[in-house]
């Protein structure tokens, strides 16, 4: 029996928007009917990505025109971070399911407003947190929650990667547009921390700076050349209400790292590590001093078509299968607007901490 069709719109047809189009192409029942972007070059990238599927796809300059078209059942918002509230405003109240890219917003105020609108809506609202859906990471999380390490006490996440890529208008070079690196990039990891610890952050300390990347770059701000102000490396520690401590080690100038993400969880019975993109899970039970170590290692497979459809180790594909099920009423929303708000809040605390060189409590921010 063929899958029920869902008509998709896409707002923001840059790099991440194009990745969504590639994954919709292999999602049963997903049909792209409309795209919106104010930039002609970006619309061209979407048309190229759609290929023969571009015939009959309506093109709009903004989300309001797309929302009023009556052509869509669901909309993906992949526009620049600082535009999310503006883009979402005409979509709410139209009965349209929404998948909004991370970060939910660049400020806590805007994120709170989005939560209020999403929770008042009958249509599904999903915050896109792809890292939850990388198969090795998903297996890692399931095993921790299943007791594979005993009682979780320590969680460490390392992302050593390439610098931020160029974007249309260079919007991602400035914290006022992104929320800052700790919001823009690291909200993924703060979301994983909350998911894995099953608790809320109470205290954040971040030491970070822009030390290597973008130092010689200058962009026209309208009043003269302006240098980027985004953190390119940091260490962040987060204390959670249940006593678990978590740490994030970020470097945006580690292009040659074998694994971009390395996540380790230590409990009172064992240590579990996941390496991505290698896909390996390494389980190391406690054995006592000088006793032979007994680690076990296995690789979690990822569908090849999913790997080829994006840059997030297949996760965007698996996320879309969950989202379309929620749109059809066949599954629940797994990453809510409130989840998106909490990730923005921890990232904001980290940004404040790094710039003011102090510990920030979440209660200062109203949490």
BAPAFI-432922 format. One record per residue (C-alpha): x, y, z. Coordinates in nm, 4 decimals. Layout:
N
+----------+----------+----------+
:     east :    north :       up :
+----------+----------+----------+
:        X :        Y :        Z :
...
+----------+----------+----------+
This chain:
367
+----------+----------+----------+
:     east :    north :       up :
+----------+----------+----------+
:   0.0000 :   0.0000 :   0.0000 :
:   0.1571 :   0.3357 :  -0.1019 :
:   0.2396 :   0.5896 :   0.1679 :
:   0.0018 :   0.8837 :   0.2146 :
:   0.1490 :   1.1874 :   0.0377 :
:   0.2604 :   1.4892 :   0.2392 :
:   0.3108 :   1.8181 :   0.0540 :
:   0.6252 :   1.9981 :   0.1704 :
:   0.7328 :   2.3585 :   0.1529 :
:   1.0864 :   2.4754 :   0.2237 :
:   1.1819 :   2.8224 :   0.3466 :
:   1.5529 :   2.8890 :   0.3107 :
:   1.7152 :   2.7094 :   0.0194 :
:   2.0809 :   2.7400 :   0.1123 :
:   2.3133 :   2.4533 :   0.2054 :
:   2.0972 :   2.3011 :   0.4791 :
:   1.7804 :   2.3560 :   0.2789 :
:   1.9305 :   2.1643 :  -0.0118 :
:   2.0234 :   1.8798 :   0.2265 :
:   1.6596 :   1.8613 :   0.3328 :
:   1.5511 :   1.8417 :  -0.0319 :
:   1.7908 :   1.5525 :  -0.0920 :
:   1.6459 :   1.3645 :   0.2035 :
:   1.2854 :   1.4352 :   0.1090 :
:   1.3649 :   1.2785 :  -0.2291 :
:   1.4199 :   0.9435 :  -0.0545 :
:   1.1406 :   0.9800 :   0.2033 :
:   0.8349 :   0.7744 :   0.0962 :
:   0.5302 :   0.9942 :   0.0389 :
:   0.7146 :   1.3280 :   0.0641 :
:   0.6384 :   1.5652 :  -0.2257 :
:   0.7982 :   1.9106 :  -0.2494 :
:   0.5375 :   2.1564 :  -0.3770 :
:   0.6760 :   2.4989 :  -0.2808 :
:   1.0025 :   2.6728 :  -0.1937 :
:   1.0719 :   3.0237 :  -0.0665 :
:   1.3864 :   3.2334 :  -0.0474 :
:   1.4532 :   3.6025 :  -0.1198 :
:   1.7858 :   3.5202 :  -0.2882 :
:   1.7786 :   3.4125 :  -0.6531 :
:   2.1057 :   3.2183 :  -0.6262 :
:   1.9678 :   3.0104 :  -0.3396 :
:   1.6512 :   2.9340 :  -0.5335 :
:   1.8757 :   2.8178 :  -0.8167 :
:   2.0551 :   2.5762 :  -0.5835 :
:   1.7174 :   2.4335 :  -0.4813 :
:   1.6091 :   2.3975 :  -0.8436 :
:   1.9322 :   2.2120 :  -0.9214 :
:   1.8809 :   1.9841 :  -0.6211 :
:   1.5226 :   1.9090 :  -0.7225 :
:   1.6190 :   1.8278 :  -1.0815 :
:   1.3215 :   1.6886 :  -1.2687 :
:   1.1135 :   1.7268 :  -0.9525 :
:   1.1416 :   2.1075 :  -0.9886 :
:   0.8665 :   2.1073 :  -1.2530 :
:   0.5492 :   2.2324 :  -1.0907 :
:   0.7173 :   2.3459 :  -0.7666 :
:   0.5913 :   2.6949 :  -0.6806 :
:   0.8498 :   2.9595 :  -0.5921 :
:   0.7940 :   3.2391 :  -0.3426 :
:   1.0011 :   3.5237 :  -0.1994 :
:   0.8912 :   3.4735 :   0.1618 :
:   0.7145 :   3.2434 :   0.4067 :
:   0.3949 :   3.4495 :   0.4151 :
:   0.3260 :   3.3971 :   0.0464 :
:   0.4094 :   3.0280 :   0.0815 :
:   0.1813 :   2.9914 :   0.3857 :
:  -0.1120 :   3.1556 :   0.2063 :
:  -0.0695 :   2.9458 :  -0.1080 :
:  -0.2586 :   2.6430 :   0.0241 :
:   0.0027 :   2.4218 :  -0.1404 :
:   0.1666 :   2.2688 :   0.1672 :
:   0.0898 :   2.0376 :   0.4579 :
:   0.4316 :   2.0780 :   0.6193 :
:   0.7080 :   2.3380 :   0.6036 :
:   1.0790 :   2.3098 :   0.6748 :
:   1.2383 :   2.6323 :   0.8001 :
:   1.6077 :   2.6434 :   0.7097 :
:   1.6551 :   3.0193 :   0.6799 :
:   1.9327 :   3.2080 :   0.8666 :
:   1.9071 :   3.1786 :   1.2452 :
:   1.8088 :   3.5384 :   1.3135 :
:   1.5134 :   3.5192 :   1.0712 :
:   1.3340 :   3.2264 :   1.2351 :
:   1.0776 :   3.4261 :   1.4325 :
:   0.9932 :   3.6415 :   1.1293 :
:   0.9687 :   3.3371 :   0.9021 :
:   0.7577 :   3.1368 :   1.1477 :
:   0.5071 :   3.4131 :   1.2257 :
:   0.2851 :   3.3661 :   0.9157 :
:   0.3126 :   2.9854 :   0.9366 :
:   0.1553 :   2.9591 :   1.2821 :
:  -0.2229 :   2.9421 :   1.2793 :
:  -0.2420 :   2.7947 :   0.9296 :
:  -0.2619 :   2.4304 :   1.0377 :
:   0.0798 :   2.3623 :   0.8864 :
:   0.3226 :   2.1150 :   1.0446 :
:   0.6643 :   2.2756 :   1.0967 :
:   1.0175 :   2.1410 :   1.1180 :
:   1.2418 :   2.4319 :   1.2213 :
:   1.6178 :   2.4054 :   1.1920 :
:   1.8392 :   2.4616 :   1.4934 :
:   1.8958 :   2.6869 :   1.6699 :
:   1.5297 :   2.7584 :   1.7322 :
:   1.6162 :   3.1293 :   1.7605 :
:   1.9136 :   3.3513 :   1.8412 :
:   1.7668 :   3.4927 :   2.1622 :
:   1.5838 :   3.3413 :   2.4569 :
:   1.3048 :   3.5957 :   2.4102 :
:   1.2377 :   3.4848 :   2.0523 :
:   1.2676 :   3.1178 :   2.1472 :
:   1.0121 :   3.1617 :   2.4264 :
:   0.7714 :   3.3275 :   2.1814 :
:   0.8106 :   3.0385 :   1.9371 :
:   0.7392 :   2.7897 :   2.2181 :
:   0.4188 :   2.9773 :   2.3079 :
:   0.2992 :   2.9695 :   1.9468 :
:   0.3952 :   2.6056 :   1.8937 :
:   0.2258 :   2.4873 :   2.2129 :
:  -0.0929 :   2.6750 :   2.1193 :
:  -0.1020 :   2.5052 :   1.7779 :
:  -0.2703 :   2.1756 :   1.6941 :
:  -0.0181 :   2.1095 :   1.4164 :
:   0.3119 :   1.9343 :   1.4950 :
:   0.6152 :   2.1547 :   1.5600 :
:   0.9559 :   1.9846 :   1.5537 :
:   1.2956 :   2.1390 :   1.6301 :
:   1.5529 :   1.9870 :   1.3942 :
:   1.8246 :   1.8340 :   1.6103 :
:   1.9870 :   1.5981 :   1.3610 :
:   2.2598 :   1.4746 :   1.5927 :
:   2.0058 :   1.2752 :   1.7937 :
:   1.9388 :   1.0673 :   1.4813 :
:   2.2888 :   0.9664 :   1.3741 :
:   2.2502 :   0.5876 :   1.4093 :
:   2.5687 :   0.5419 :   1.6170 :
:   2.4678 :   0.8282 :   1.8487 :
:   2.1095 :   0.6973 :   1.8767 :
:   2.2405 :   0.3509 :   1.9709 :
:   2.4803 :   0.5086 :   2.2225 :
:   2.1930 :   0.6948 :   2.3880 :
:   1.9697 :   0.3871 :   2.3976 :
:   2.2432 :   0.1814 :   2.5629 :
:   2.3059 :   0.4429 :   2.8312 :
:   1.9357 :   0.4632 :   2.9085 :
:   1.9242 :   0.0828 :   2.9051 :
:   2.1799 :   0.0580 :   3.1866 :
:   2.4909 :  -0.0413 :   2.9904 :
:   2.7164 :   0.1754 :   3.2083 :
:   2.5234 :   0.1629 :   3.5326 :
:   2.4441 :   0.5039 :   3.6834 :
:   2.5638 :   0.7840 :   3.4528 :
:   2.7910 :   1.0359 :   3.6266 :
:   3.0099 :   1.1977 :   3.3605 :
:   2.9450 :   1.2871 :   2.9949 :
:   3.2019 :   1.4363 :   2.7589 :
:   3.1493 :   1.5472 :   2.4001 :
:   3.4311 :   1.6428 :   2.1646 :
:   3.3715 :   1.8028 :   1.8282 :
:   3.6914 :   1.8741 :   1.6367 :
:   3.5974 :   1.9946 :   1.2901 :
:   3.6368 :   2.2434 :   1.0064 :
:   3.5597 :   2.6185 :   1.0326 :
:   3.2195 :   2.7654 :   0.9592 :
:   3.1494 :   2.7575 :   0.5858 :
:   3.0643 :   3.0688 :   0.3812 :
:   2.6947 :   3.1621 :   0.3752 :
:   2.4869 :   3.3991 :   0.1653 :
:   2.5658 :   3.7530 :   0.2805 :
:   2.8210 :   3.6139 :   0.5278 :
:   2.5519 :   3.6223 :   0.7961 :
:   2.7147 :   3.3449 :   0.9994 :
:   3.0274 :   3.5499 :   1.0702 :
:   2.8543 :   3.7579 :   1.3387 :
:   2.7056 :   3.6563 :   1.6730 :
:   2.4167 :   3.8988 :   1.6317 :
:   2.2937 :   3.6790 :   1.3444 :
:   2.3820 :   3.3362 :   1.4823 :
:   2.3348 :   3.3749 :   1.8555 :
:   2.7080 :   3.3040 :   1.8819 :
:   2.8930 :   2.9790 :   1.8196 :
:   2.7764 :   2.8275 :   2.1480 :
:   2.4168 :   2.8723 :   2.0310 :
:   2.4599 :   2.8235 :   1.6553 :
:   2.6842 :   2.5169 :   1.6583 :
:   2.6684 :   2.3829 :   2.0090 :
:   2.2926 :   2.3798 :   2.0692 :
:   2.3094 :   2.0301 :   1.9132 :
:   2.5376 :   1.9145 :   2.1914 :
:   2.3518 :   2.0857 :   2.4729 :
:   2.0396 :   1.9113 :   2.3406 :
:   2.2238 :   1.5781 :   2.3514 :
:   2.3383 :   1.6505 :   2.7071 :
:   1.9784 :   1.7065 :   2.8193 :
:   1.8592 :   1.3981 :   2.6348 :
:   2.1332 :   1.1724 :   2.7700 :
:   2.1344 :   1.2971 :   3.1307 :
:   1.7525 :   1.3218 :   3.1417 :
:   1.7954 :   1.6323 :   3.3537 :
:   1.8131 :   2.0122 :   3.3267 :
:   2.1203 :   2.2328 :   3.3425 :
:   2.1694 :   2.4464 :   3.6534 :
:   2.5174 :   2.5936 :   3.6022 :
:   2.7401 :   2.6640 :   3.2991 :
:   3.1039 :   2.7643 :   3.2659 :
:   3.2610 :   2.8240 :   2.9255 :
:   3.6142 :   2.9283 :   2.8375 :
:   3.6315 :   3.0158 :   2.4681 :
:   3.7580 :   3.2669 :   2.2144 :
:   3.8219 :   3.3350 :   1.8465 :
:   4.1907 :   3.2457 :   1.8235 :
:   4.2577 :   3.1051 :   1.4741 :
:   3.9723 :   3.1366 :   1.2243 :
:   3.8402 :   3.4555 :   1.0607 :
:   4.1078 :   3.6800 :   1.2141 :
:   4.1959 :   3.8403 :   0.8804 :
:   3.8397 :   3.8512 :   0.7438 :
:   3.6563 :   4.1818 :   0.7095 :
:   3.2965 :   4.2363 :   0.5953 :
:   3.1124 :   4.5528 :   0.5006 :
:   2.8673 :   4.6326 :   0.7794 :
:   2.7394 :   4.9495 :   0.6143 :
:   2.9532 :   5.1696 :   0.8365 :
:   3.2896 :   5.0250 :   0.7379 :
:   3.4834 :   4.6956 :   0.7535 :
:   3.3853 :   4.4697 :   1.0427 :
:   3.5739 :   4.1671 :   1.1788 :
:   3.3835 :   3.8483 :   1.2689 :
:   3.3193 :   3.7888 :   1.6397 :
:   3.2403 :   3.4164 :   1.6603 :
:   3.4123 :   3.1743 :   1.8984 :
:   3.6220 :   2.9105 :   1.7207 :
:   3.7294 :   2.7005 :   2.0217 :
:   3.5997 :   2.6425 :   2.3724 :
:   3.5673 :   2.4178 :   2.6732 :
:   3.2248 :   2.4170 :   2.8398 :
:   3.1206 :   2.2400 :   3.1580 :
:   2.7558 :   2.1997 :   3.2536 :
:   2.6259 :   2.0892 :   3.5927 :
:   2.2884 :   1.9149 :   3.5791 :
:   2.0214 :   1.9036 :   3.8481 :
:   2.0602 :   1.5278 :   3.8989 :
:   2.4321 :   1.5585 :   3.9786 :
:   2.5673 :   1.4547 :   3.6363 :
:   2.8490 :   1.6688 :   3.4989 :
:   2.8927 :   1.7198 :   3.1249 :
:   3.1685 :   1.8766 :   2.9187 :
:   3.1971 :   2.0001 :   2.5600 :
:   3.5360 :   2.0324 :   2.3889 :
:   3.4995 :   2.2306 :   2.0642 :
:   3.7621 :   2.3141 :   1.8034 :
:   3.6663 :   2.4680 :   1.4701 :
:   4.0202 :   2.4394 :   1.3337 :
:   4.0711 :   2.0638 :   1.3554 :
:   3.9898 :   1.9738 :   0.9947 :
:   4.2165 :   1.6707 :   0.9944 :
:   4.0602 :   1.4869 :   1.2876 :
:   3.9787 :   1.1237 :   1.2085 :
:   3.6476 :   1.1459 :   1.3923 :
:   3.4569 :   1.4717 :   1.4035 :
:   3.2519 :   1.3711 :   1.7089 :
:   3.3664 :   1.1615 :   2.0037 :
:   3.1217 :   1.1170 :   2.2904 :
:   3.2016 :   0.9311 :   2.6119 :
:   2.9716 :   0.8482 :   2.9017 :
:   3.1063 :   0.7120 :   3.2290 :
:   2.8887 :   0.5419 :   3.4853 :
:   2.9560 :   0.3549 :   3.8059 :
:   2.9792 :   0.0254 :   3.6146 :
:   3.1373 :   0.1029 :   3.2756 :
:   3.2411 :   0.3551 :   3.0143 :
:   3.0752 :   0.3802 :   2.6710 :
:   3.2179 :   0.5759 :   2.3792 :
:   3.0873 :   0.6521 :   2.0305 :
:   3.3048 :   0.7717 :   1.7416 :
:   3.1542 :   0.9484 :   1.4386 :
:   3.1874 :   0.9096 :   1.1390 :
:   3.3726 :   0.5855 :   1.2173 :
:   3.0475 :   0.4638 :   1.3714 :
:   3.2184 :   0.2598 :   1.6426 :
:   3.0794 :   0.1994 :   1.9903 :
:   3.3346 :   0.0965 :   2.2535 :
:   3.2106 :  -0.0476 :   2.5836 :
:   3.4653 :  -0.0716 :   2.8663 :
:   3.3423 :  -0.2277 :   3.1925 :
:   3.5198 :  -0.1559 :   3.5180 :
:   3.7661 :  -0.4334 :   3.5994 :
:   3.9699 :  -0.3062 :   3.8940 :
:   4.3336 :  -0.2025 :   3.9211 :
:   4.5786 :  -0.4059 :   3.7074 :
:   4.3149 :  -0.6576 :   3.5994 :
:   4.2926 :  -0.7325 :   3.2266 :
:   4.0763 :  -0.4839 :   3.0388 :
:   3.7691 :  -0.6217 :   2.8595 :
:   3.6510 :  -0.3604 :   2.6091 :
:   3.4124 :  -0.4606 :   2.3314 :
:   3.3843 :  -0.2759 :   2.0023 :
:   3.1280 :  -0.2787 :   1.7236 :
:   3.0334 :  -0.0553 :   1.4312 :
:   2.6766 :   0.0688 :   1.3846 :
:   2.5683 :   0.0552 :   1.0203 :
:   2.4088 :   0.3498 :   0.8405 :
:   2.1989 :   0.3205 :   0.5260 :
:   2.4162 :   0.4209 :   0.2289 :
:   2.1417 :   0.6270 :   0.0655 :
:   2.0996 :   0.8216 :   0.3887 :
:   2.4740 :   0.8851 :   0.4082 :
:   2.4809 :   1.0168 :   0.0531 :
:   2.1834 :   1.2502 :   0.1060 :
:   2.3571 :   1.4838 :   0.3482 :
:   2.6496 :   1.5859 :   0.5644 :
:   2.5174 :   1.4701 :   0.9015 :
:   2.6018 :   1.0986 :   0.8945 :
:   2.2585 :   0.9970 :   0.7700 :
:   2.0749 :   1.1668 :   1.0548 :
:   1.8678 :   1.4062 :   0.8443 :
:   1.7069 :   1.1103 :   0.6659 :
:   1.6165 :   0.9319 :   0.9894 :
:   1.4855 :   1.2568 :   1.1381 :
:   1.2573 :   1.3019 :   0.8367 :
:   1.1089 :   0.9545 :   0.8763 :
:   1.0117 :   1.0439 :   1.2337 :
:   0.8795 :   1.3878 :   1.1358 :
:   0.6605 :   1.2654 :   0.8499 :
:   0.5120 :   1.0015 :   1.0823 :
:   0.4200 :   1.2810 :   1.3248 :
:   0.2647 :   1.4819 :   1.0395 :
:   0.0509 :   1.1801 :   0.9465 :
:  -0.0523 :   1.1269 :   1.3075 :
:   0.1394 :   0.8001 :   1.3221 :
:   0.4017 :   0.9125 :   1.5730 :
:   0.4723 :   1.1777 :   1.8321 :
:   0.6929 :   1.4871 :   1.8127 :
:   1.0264 :   1.3836 :   1.9635 :
:   1.2048 :   1.7210 :   1.9681 :
:   0.9683 :   1.9956 :   2.0777 :
:   0.9960 :   2.3722 :   2.0568 :
:   1.0649 :   2.3659 :   2.4319 :
:   1.3605 :   2.1331 :   2.3702 :
:   1.4841 :   2.3906 :   2.1201 :
:   1.4417 :   2.6693 :   2.3774 :
:   1.6415 :   2.4835 :   2.6423 :
:   1.9301 :   2.4215 :   2.4013 :
:   1.9332 :   2.7930 :   2.3107 :
:   1.9277 :   2.8821 :   2.6811 :
:   2.2319 :   2.6682 :   2.7661 :
:   2.4134 :   2.8053 :   2.4606 :
:   2.3303 :   3.1609 :   2.5664 :
:   2.4644 :   3.0900 :   2.9154 :
:   2.7857 :   2.9577 :   2.7588 :
:   2.8218 :   3.2682 :   2.5398 :
:   2.7791 :   3.4958 :   2.8429 :
:   3.0239 :   3.2841 :   3.0430 :
:   3.2918 :   3.2948 :   2.7726 :
:   3.2656 :   3.6694 :   2.7204 :
:   3.2359 :   3.7658 :   3.0884 :
:   3.4775 :   3.5001 :   3.2221 :
:   3.2429 :   3.3716 :   3.4914 :
:   3.0080 :   3.0926 :   3.5872 :
:   2.6489 :   3.1530 :   3.4746 :
:   2.3556 :   2.9971 :   3.6587 :
:   2.0494 :   2.9064 :   3.4555 :
:   1.8322 :   3.0811 :   3.7144 :
:   1.9886 :   3.4118 :   3.5978 :
:   1.8239 :   3.3496 :   3.2618 :
:   1.4891 :   3.2544 :   3.4113 :
:   1.5231 :   2.8747 :   3.4111 :
+----------+----------+----------+
